[in-house]
Amino acid sequence: MLGPILLPALCGCGTSHTSAPPSYHYDLRKAAAPSCAHAGKPIPLPAAFPKQFPFPSGTVIDRTARLHAAKGQIGIYGYVPSTSFKSTVNFFKSHVVAKGFKLVYFEVDSPHDSEGTYKGFGKLGVWQLAAIAACPKAMVFSASAEPAK
């Protein structure tokens, strides 16, 4: 009896290897925020920000700033697509770790904002998410990075 139950399950597993999993890297070509977010023109990530940091597909980074020049700290700002506050917060909490960063700190002030601190790939930084009341399909996103000591 066990054979017929296992055989269909094993046959279904072989098809998952044919498509590549999403990379979740920032892709300027796919950057597209809903009009209600009032995003600026998407720009490339600055070289000082870790290229391994995960972003949902469609993320728009529209500005950067040097935050503390002596520390080499950079800030990035923009918008991430969001189907719900919870799913967007959980995306960052899980994918930051899955991409090889250590989650140093994480906080959620549901249902409005969340932040986390990460360390990895020679960088230390913070990310923040904030809900946009008039735009349920996007959230404000900001993050920083500086060389880790």
N, C-alpha and C positions, 0 to 999 in steps of 0.2 A: 504494500500500500504506500510506503514511503516514497518509492521511485516516482510514481506519477505526480506526486505533490512537488517534489524537488525539481524534476525535469523542467517544467514550465518556468519556474523561478530562475533556474540557472540559464536557460536560454534567453531570458529577458535581460540578463546582466551584460551580455556581450555587446549590445547595441550602444551602451553608454560611452564606450571608448571611441566612437567614431566622431564625436563632436568635442571640440576643445572647451574647457570650462571658461567662464568669463574671467578676464584678467583683473578687472576693477582698477586699472590704472587710469589716471586722468588722460582723457583724449579730447584735445582741442577740436577735432573734427566732429565729435558727437555732442559737444557742449550745446545745450538747448534748454533754457529755463522757460517756464510758462510766462506769458506776458504780465500776469499779476505780480510776479516777483520783481519786476522793474530792474532786471539785471543789465549791466553794461556789456560791452563787447567782450567776449571771452579772450583771455590772454594765456600765453604759455606759463607753466609753472616755473618759478625762478630756480636757477641751478642750486641754490642753497637749501631748497626744500627737498626732503627725501623722495626720490622717484618711486620708491616701493610703497608709499602710503596709499591705502585703498580709497577709491572714490566710486560712488554709484555711477553707472553709465548716464550721461546727460549732465553731469556736474558742470557748472560754470564758475570758473575763477575769473573775476573781472577787475581785481586790483591787488596790489602787493604793497608792502611798506617795510622799510628797515625799522625795527623796533628798538634795538639796543645795539648800536654799531660796535661798541667795544666787545660785546659778547658774540657778535656775528649772528644776531637774532633777526629772523625774517618773519613777516606775517603775510598770510594769504587770506583773501576774502571773496565770498561769492555765495552761490546757492546750490543746493543739492535737490534732486527730485525726491518727492516723498509721497508714498501711498498712505502712510499713517505715521504719527509721532513715534509710536512704539517700534514699528519696523525700521524706521530710519535710525533711531537710537541704537537698536540691536545690530543693525548693519555695521556701524562703526565699532561697537563693543566687540563683536566677534571677528570682523575682518581685519582689524588692526593686529590682533593676535595671530590670525591665520597668515598674515603677510610677514610674520617674523618679528614683530615688535613686542615688547613687554608692556603690558598694561600696568602703569604705576598707580593710577588713581582713576576712579570713575564715579560720576554722580548724575542722578536724574532728578530734576524738579518737574515732575509730570503735571500737567501736559504741555508745558511751555518751553523748557530748555534742558540741556544736558551738556556735560563736558567731561573730558577725559585727558589724562596725561599719559604720554607714551615715551618709550625709550628704545632705540635700536638703530642699527646701521650708522652708528656714530653720531646720532642726533637725539635730542631731548626736546619735547614739545607738548603743546596743549591743543586740543580741538574743542570747538564749541558749536552747538546747534541751537537754534531758536525757531520756534514756530512763528509763522506769519498768519495772523488772524484772517486777513483778507485774501490769503492765497494757500489753500489747503494742499496744493499739489507740489509745494516746494518749501524748503526751510532755509533760513539764513545759516551759512557755514563760515567759520573762521578757524584758522589754525596757525600755530607758530612752530618754528624749528630753530634750534641753535646747536652748536657742537656740544656733544655730551662730554662731561669731565670724567 
